[in-house]
Amino acid sequence: MEAFSDGVFAVAITLLALDLVVDGPGHGPLLDQLAHHWPAFAAYGVSFLTIGIIWVNHHALFDLMTRVDRPMLYLNLLLLSFVVAIPFVTSTLASYLRVSGASGTTAGVLYGGVMEGMSVSFTLIFVHALRRGLLTEAPRPEQRRAAVLRFGIGSVAYLGVMLLSFISPVVTLVSAAVLAGYYVFQRTPEVPGDEPGI
């Protein structure tokens, strides 16, 4: 399951780079072209970071499991369905990053919506692992509650990202970057031998 998931992550994170283009010779100085295409580079940076963090946390979570069951496989597919949509919404948001009004808002809501789906499905994976006793060591009740809260906060926060799209697409991207930074740090129950933040 992890090998299949790694392949999907690799494809999704690679597809992000397809929108990194410049107009080429005859269209002005290269630095001006790069500056003109800054939305594509900004969106790429945030989404690359996000997919990378999802991949790291995916490994961290499944390293805590002794086994997976059939429902877990389907929950993992649900997560991956949102991961592979990230390149599309990234490209769309980049195209509308400098656009105000309904189209810019729609692009931001679309981006935030895919991230919300990813976050909810990831939380479902975590909660299912806890409920079905799939983890190597069962966390204490207080650890369990705290971990679910830390792990699932994105499911609420990404709703906020979607609402911020009504301000501007740029605010959407910046808030998504801040939220990605939150998940750089470990949000699952720690087991003996774990180093903080890994």
C-alpha positions as CSV (number, residue, x, y, z in Angstrom):
1,M,0.0,0.0,0.0
2,E,2.8,2.4,0.9
3,A,4.6,1.6,-2.4
4,F,1.5,2.4,-4.4
5,S,0.9,5.5,-2.4
6,D,4.5,6.7,-2.9
7,G,4.0,6.3,-6.7
8,V,0.9,8.5,-6.6
9,F,2.7,11.1,-4.5
10,A,5.6,11.1,-6.9
11,V,3.4,11.6,-9.9
12,A,1.4,14.4,-8.3
13,I,4.4,16.3,-7.1
14,T,6.0,16.0,-10.5
15,L,3.0,17.3,-12.3
16,L,3.2,20.5,-10.4
17,A,6.3,21.5,-12.4
18,L,4.5,21.3,-15.7
19,D,3.1,24.8,-15.3
20,L,6.5,26.4,-14.6
21,V,7.2,28.0,-18.0
22,V,8.6,31.2,-19.5
23,D,7.7,32.8,-22.9
24,G,11.2,32.3,-24.2
25,P,13.6,34.5,-26.3
26,G,12.0,37.4,-28.0
27,H,9.5,38.1,-25.2
28,G,11.7,40.4,-23.2
29,P,14.4,39.9,-20.5
30,L,14.3,36.6,-18.7
31,L,14.0,38.2,-15.3
32,D,10.9,40.1,-16.5
33,Q,9.4,36.9,-17.8
34,L,10.1,35.2,-14.5
35,A,8.5,38.1,-12.6
36,H,5.5,38.0,-14.8
37,H,4.9,34.3,-14.1
38,W,5.3,34.7,-10.3
39,P,1.8,33.3,-9.6
40,A,2.8,29.9,-11.1
41,F,6.0,29.8,-9.0
42,A,4.3,30.9,-5.8
43,A,1.5,28.3,-6.2
44,Y,4.0,25.6,-7.1
45,G,6.0,26.3,-3.9
46,V,3.0,26.1,-1.6
47,S,1.6,23.0,-3.3
48,F,5.0,21.2,-3.5
49,L,5.5,21.9,0.2
50,T,1.9,20.6,0.9
51,I,2.3,17.4,-1.0
52,G,5.7,16.8,0.5
53,I,4.3,17.2,4.0
54,I,1.4,14.9,3.2
55,W,3.9,12.3,2.0
56,V,6.1,12.7,5.2
57,N,3.0,12.5,7.5
58,H,1.6,9.6,5.5
59,H,4.8,7.6,6.2
60,A,4.9,8.7,9.8
61,L,1.4,7.5,10.4
62,F,1.7,4.2,8.7
63,D,5.0,3.5,10.4
64,L,2.9,3.4,13.6
65,M,0.6,0.7,12.3
66,T,1.0,-3.1,12.6
67,R,-1.4,-3.8,9.8
68,V,-4.0,-2.3,7.5
69,D,-7.5,-3.6,6.8
70,R,-9.8,-3.3,3.8
71,P,-11.6,-0.1,4.9
72,M,-8.1,1.5,5.5
73,L,-7.2,0.7,1.8
74,Y,-10.3,2.5,0.6
75,L,-9.7,5.5,3.0
76,N,-6.2,5.7,1.6
77,L,-7.6,5.7,-2.0
78,L,-9.9,8.6,-0.9
79,L,-6.9,10.5,0.3
80,L,-4.9,9.9,-2.9
81,S,-7.9,11.0,-5.0
82,F,-7.5,14.5,-3.5
83,V,-3.7,14.4,-3.7
84,V,-3.8,13.8,-7.5
85,A,-6.2,16.7,-7.8
86,I,-3.7,19.2,-6.3
87,P,-1.8,19.9,-9.5
88,F,-5.1,20.8,-11.2
89,V,-6.2,23.2,-8.5
90,T,-2.7,24.6,-8.2
91,S,-2.6,25.4,-11.9
92,T,-6.1,26.9,-11.7
93,L,-5.3,29.1,-8.7
94,A,-2.1,30.3,-10.3
95,S,-4.0,31.3,-13.4
96,Y,-6.5,33.4,-11.4
97,L,-4.2,34.6,-8.6
98,R,-4.2,38.2,-9.9
99,V,-8.0,38.1,-10.8
100,S,-10.5,39.7,-8.5
101,G,-14.2,38.9,-8.4
102,A,-16.1,35.7,-8.8
103,S,-13.5,33.8,-10.9
104,G,-10.7,34.5,-8.5
105,T,-12.9,33.5,-5.6
106,T,-14.0,30.3,-7.3
107,A,-10.3,29.4,-8.0
108,G,-9.5,29.9,-4.3
109,V,-12.5,27.9,-3.1
110,L,-11.6,25.1,-5.5
111,Y,-8.1,25.0,-4.1
112,G,-9.2,25.1,-0.5
113,G,-11.9,22.5,-1.2
114,V,-9.4,19.9,-2.5
115,M,-7.2,20.6,0.5
116,E,-10.2,20.2,2.8
117,G,-11.0,16.9,1.2
118,M,-7.4,15.8,1.7
119,S,-7.4,16.9,5.3
120,V,-10.7,15.2,6.1
121,S,-9.7,11.9,4.4
122,F,-6.3,12.0,6.3
123,T,-8.2,12.5,9.6
124,L,-10.5,9.6,8.8
125,I,-7.5,7.4,8.2
126,F,-6.1,8.4,11.6
127,V,-9.4,7.9,13.5
128,H,-10.0,4.6,11.8
129,A,-6.5,3.4,12.8
130,L,-7.3,4.4,16.4
131,R,-10.7,2.8,16.5
132,R,-9.7,-0.5,14.9
133,G,-6.5,-0.9,17.0
134,L,-4.2,-0.8,14.0
135,L,-1.4,1.1,15.8
136,T,1.6,-0.6,17.2
137,E,0.9,0.9,20.7
138,A,-2.5,2.1,21.7
139,P,-2.2,5.7,23.0
140,R,-3.6,6.6,26.4
141,P,-7.0,8.3,26.3
142,E,-5.6,11.8,26.9
143,Q,-2.9,11.2,24.2
144,R,-5.6,10.0,21.8
145,R,-7.9,13.0,22.2
146,A,-5.0,15.4,21.9
147,A,-3.6,13.7,18.8
148,V,-7.0,13.6,17.1
149,L,-7.4,17.3,17.8
150,R,-3.9,18.2,16.6
151,F,-4.2,16.0,13.6
152,G,-7.7,17.0,12.5
153,I,-7.4,20.8,13.0
154,G,-6.8,21.1,9.3
155,S,-10.3,19.9,8.6
156,V,-11.6,23.1,10.2
157,A,-8.8,25.4,9.1
158,Y,-9.2,24.6,5.4
159,L,-12.8,25.7,5.7
160,G,-11.3,29.0,6.8
161,V,-9.0,28.9,3.8
162,M,-12.0,28.5,1.5
163,L,-13.8,31.5,3.2
164,L,-10.7,33.6,2.8
165,S,-11.0,33.1,-0.9
166,F,-13.7,35.7,-0.8
167,I,-11.0,38.3,0.1
168,S,-8.6,37.3,-2.6
169,P,-6.9,34.3,-4.2
170,V,-3.5,35.6,-2.8
171,V,-4.9,35.4,0.7
172,T,-6.0,31.8,0.0
173,L,-2.5,30.8,-1.1
174,V,-0.8,32.5,1.9
175,S,-3.2,30.9,4.4
176,A,-2.6,27.5,2.8
177,A,1.1,28.0,3.2
178,V,0.7,28.9,6.9
179,L,-1.4,25.8,7.4
180,A,1.2,23.6,5.6
181,G,3.8,24.9,8.0
182,Y,1.6,23.7,10.9
183,Y,1.8,20.2,9.6
184,V,5.6,20.2,9.2
185,F,5.6,19.1,12.9
186,Q,4.5,15.7,14.1
187,R,0.8,15.6,14.9
188,T,0.4,11.8,15.5
189,P,0.9,10.1,18.9
190,E,4.6,9.7,19.7
191,V,5.9,6.3,20.3
192,P,9.2,5.4,22.1
193,G,12.2,6.3,19.9
194,D,10.4,9.0,17.9
195,E,12.1,12.3,17.6
196,P,9.9,15.4,17.8
197,G,9.1,16.8,14.4
198,I,9.9,13.7,12.5
